[in-house]
Amino acid sequence: MTGSEELSAFRASVDSMLRTLQRYGIQGGPVLDAMARVPRHLFIPGEFRVTCDPYGDHPCPIGHGQTISQPFIVAYMAGLLGVSPGMRVLEVGTGCGYLTAVLLEMGVAVFGMEIIDSFAGHASRTLRSLGYSGFRIATGDGFSGWPGEESFHGIIVSCAPRFIPETLVKQLGDPGRMVIPVGPPDDQRIVIVERRGGRITQARDIPVRFVPMVESP
């Protein structure tokens, strides 16, 4: 396949993904614009691209029993976060780095945490190879929070603790918003945590299914 053919196939796959997201009710705006620019397939390790359509309406395996989230979930959670260019975002469960790229395309600085060291390395290499900057990725778990960073405008979590880690609440700025799946594997919901004027509120949202958040050994 020539370079122009590859680009045409990429655009066709992205357009199909965006149409699916629009059928879900996600319309325009910074999130879809960002996802339109990110080559999702390049974040999935090569051996898994042949068995799973990277732009299909489903998660895809990336190794170690982990997955890259369904495009709808990425778009939905990034939209809930409601960030603006120039903000700082803590991303817990960076995985292969796809959501990191989407957030960077939205103009925010990303501090990523990933408990699997090989994923952290893969995400960093892929992001740099695509010319992204403005991110830092550390190996660690969300229960510990980001080392040495006191607060973030937004926190987005791609793994599910049974209870919201207090460390993450402490690192949420004022104003600030956290989007996090919470609960046991068979009963998870996205929870939106907000801090505004010193007051913290929580709101339960749609049911989801994420891998559990685990602590570093």
N, C-alpha and C positions, 0 to 999 in steps of 0.2 A: 504494500500500500504506500502510495506517495505521500509527501507531506501535506499536500492540499487535500488528498482523500482522507487522511487522518483528521485534519482539521474539520472537514465537512462532517465526518462521522461523529466527532466530538460535539459539534454544534447541534447535530440532530439528536444525540442522546440527551444533551442538556435541555434542549427545547421540549423534548418529551417529558423529562422530569419536571420542568417548570409547569407544563400543562397539567400534570397530575397534581402538583401542589395547589394550583389555582382551583382545581375541582374540589379540593379539600377546603376551599374558602380562604386560602392565603393569597392575598392580592397585592401585587406590586411592592413598592417600598424598598428600603435598604437591604432587607434580608434576601429577597429574591434577586435583587441586583447583584449582591455579593455571591450568592450561589450560582448565578449565571456565569461568573468569571472564574470560579474555582474548578480545576480539573479533578473531580472527585476520584476518578479511576487511578490517578497517580499516587494517591494516599493508601490504596489497598495493596498489600504485598502481591507481587506478580503471580505467585502460585494460586492465589484465591480469585484473581480476576477472571480466569477461564471457567470457573464454576458458578459465578454469581455476577449478574449484571450490575455493575457499580451504580447505574442510574435508575435501577428498578425500584419499585415501591415496596422495599423490604430492607432489613439490615443485611450486611454481608460479613462473613467471617474474616478476621485479620490475624488469627493465630492465638495460641495460649487460651483457647476457649472464649475469646473476646470477639466483639463485633463492632463494626462501624454502624451507627444508628441509621435507621430508615430516614430518607430525606425529609419526610414530613415532620418527624420528631425534631430533627436539627432546626428546620425552619420555624417550627412552633415555639420551641424553647428559646431560640435566639430572638424571636419576636417578642416573647414575654419579657425578656431581659430589658428591653427598651433603652439600650445604650445609645449614646451620641459620640461622634468623633472626638478624640482627645481623652476619653475616659479610660480608666484602668479596670481591667476585668481579670478576676481569678477564675481559671478554668480547672476544675478537678476531674481527673479521669481523661486526660488528653488523648490517650489511645494513639491512633495513627496520625493525628494532627489535622484532620479535615475540618472539624469545628473551629479549631484555632485559625485556620486560613479564612474561614467565613467571617469570623470576628475581626481579623486583621483587615479584610476587605471593607468592613464596616467602619474602619478608621480608629479602632481602639487599640490600646496596648494590652497585650495578653501575657499573663503570668500563668503558665501551665504546670500542673502537677500530675505525674504519672507514676504509679507504683511499680510497673514493669519496666525495668531499665532499658531493655531492647526496644520497647515502644517509644520511650523518650528519645532515644537516639534516632530511630527511624523517622519520627515526626520532625525533629530538628533538621535532619539532613534533607528531607523532602521539602520542607518549608524554605530552607536556604537555597535549594536547587531551583526553586520557582521564583527566587528573588525577594522573598518576604523578609522583613526586618520588624523591629518593634515588638519582639516576643522574647520571653525567657521560659525555658522548660526545665523543671527540676524533678528529680526522682524522689517520690515521697507519697504519702497518703493524705487524704482530705481531713482526717481526724486531727492532724497536726497543724493544718493551715500552712500558709506561705511563711517561710522563715524570714523574719526581719521586716515584713511589710505590714504596717498597722491597719490599713483600711483600703477598700476597693469600692469603686462606684457600683460594680456589679460582680456577682459570683454565680457561675453556672456549673452544674455538677452532672456528670454523665455516668454515675454509678449510684446505687441506692443504699444509704444507711437505713437502719430501722428507726433511728431517731436523728433529728438534726444535730450535727456536732456543734457544741457550744463555741468551739474555737472559730468556726466559720462565721457564726453570728457575731462574735467579737470583732472579726475582721471586715464586717460589712460597714461601709461608710454611712454618713448621715448627710444628705439622703442617700440611700442605697437599696438595691434590690437583689435578692438571691432567688434563683430558680433551681429547684432540687427535687429529684424523685425520692420519696420516702416510703418505707414499709417493707414487709417481708416479700419474697418473690411472688407470692400469689395474691398480694393485696397492696400494690404500690400506687401512689398517686403523686403527680407533680404538686409541690407545695411552693407557693410564692411568699417569700419572707421580705418584708419591707421595714426599713428604719427611716423614720422621718420625724424631725423635731424631737429626737430622743425617745420616741415611741416605736415599739416593734409590733408589727401585725403579721398574721399568717393567714393564708387563704389556700384551701385545697382545690386542685384543678383536675384535669383529666386522668383516668387510669393509664398506667404505662407498665412496661416490663423492662427493667435494667438489670445488669449484673450487680451483685451486692458490692457495697464499698467495704474494703478490707483494710486492716491496719498493717503497717510495715512490720516485718518480723523483728 
